[in-house]
Amino acid sequence: TTGIEENYLNSAVTLYPSITSGLVNIDYNLDKGIDLNVVIYDMAGRIVYSIVENNAVNGTMNIDLTNLANGQYSAKIFTNDAAMFRNISIQK
């Protein structure tokens, strides 16, 4: 990916809260309908959650990670031409 595409995704997509008991929201405001992929990894690099929002334009994804253990996780949010990463800390 290029910096321009990544910067666009960084400004178009917001993940919150970064410290959570397990419920995470992803707000997105995209110029056109694209498939928005979300993959959550544990610190060993294993995929622990994944979802695709097809033809995403504007909205919010509500992600329930309450089944995961306390700890640090990495979220990769990506389209076919851009990607961003955010950290999530689960503390119950």
C-alpha positions in Angstrom: 0.0 0.0 0.0 1.1 3.6 -0.5 1.1 6.2 2.2 -1.7 8.2 0.5 -4.1 5.2 0.6 -3.1 4.3 4.1 -3.6 7.9 5.2 -7.1 7.9 3.6 -8.1 4.8 5.5 -6.7 6.2 8.7 -9.0 9.2 8.4 -12.0 7.2 7.1 -12.0 4.5 9.8 -12.0 4.8 13.6 -11.7 1.9 16.1 -12.8 2.6 19.7 -12.3 2.1 22.5 -8.7 0.8 22.5 -9.1 -0.4 26.1 -12.2 -2.4 26.5 -14.0 -5.2 28.3 -14.5 -6.8 24.9 -16.9 -4.6 23.0 -15.3 -2.6 20.1 -16.8 -0.3 17.5 -15.5 0.5 14.1 -16.9 3.6 12.5 -16.3 4.0 8.8 -17.0 6.8 6.3 -15.8 5.8 2.8 -16.2 7.5 -0.5 -17.6 4.4 -2.3 -18.9 1.0 -1.4 -15.9 -1.4 -0.8 -15.4 -4.6 1.2 -14.0 -3.6 4.6 -12.1 -6.5 6.3 -11.4 -6.7 10.0 -9.0 -9.3 11.4 -8.1 -9.5 15.1 -4.8 -11.2 16.0 -3.5 -12.3 19.4 0.1 -11.5 20.3 1.2 -14.9 18.9 -0.1 -13.9 15.5 -3.1 -16.2 15.5 -6.3 -15.0 14.0 -8.9 -14.8 16.8 -11.7 -13.0 15.0 -12.5 -11.9 11.4 -15.4 -10.3 9.6 -16.0 -8.6 6.3 -18.5 -5.7 5.8 -19.4 -6.0 2.1 -20.0 -2.9 0.1 -19.3 -0.7 3.1 -19.8 3.1 2.7 -21.0 4.7 6.0 -21.7 3.0 9.2 -20.6 1.3 12.4 -19.5 -2.3 13.0 -20.0 -3.6 16.5 -17.6 -6.3 17.4 -18.0 -8.6 20.4 -14.6 -9.9 21.7 -15.9 -10.7 25.2 -15.0 -14.4 24.6 -11.3 -13.5 24.4 -8.9 -13.5 27.4 -7.5 -10.4 28.9 -4.5 -9.2 27.0 -3.2 -7.3 24.0 -4.6 -7.8 20.5 -3.9 -6.2 17.1 -6.7 -5.3 14.7 -5.9 -5.1 10.9 -8.6 -3.2 9.1 -8.1 -3.3 5.3 -9.6 -3.0 1.8 -8.2 -4.3 -1.5 -5.8 -1.4 -1.7 -5.2 0.0 1.8 -4.6 -1.2 5.4 -4.3 0.1 8.9 -3.5 -1.4 12.3 -4.8 -0.6 15.7 -4.0 -2.1 19.1 -6.8 -3.3 21.4 -6.3 -4.1 25.1 -9.0 -6.3 26.7 -9.3 -5.8 30.4 -12.3 -7.4 32.2 
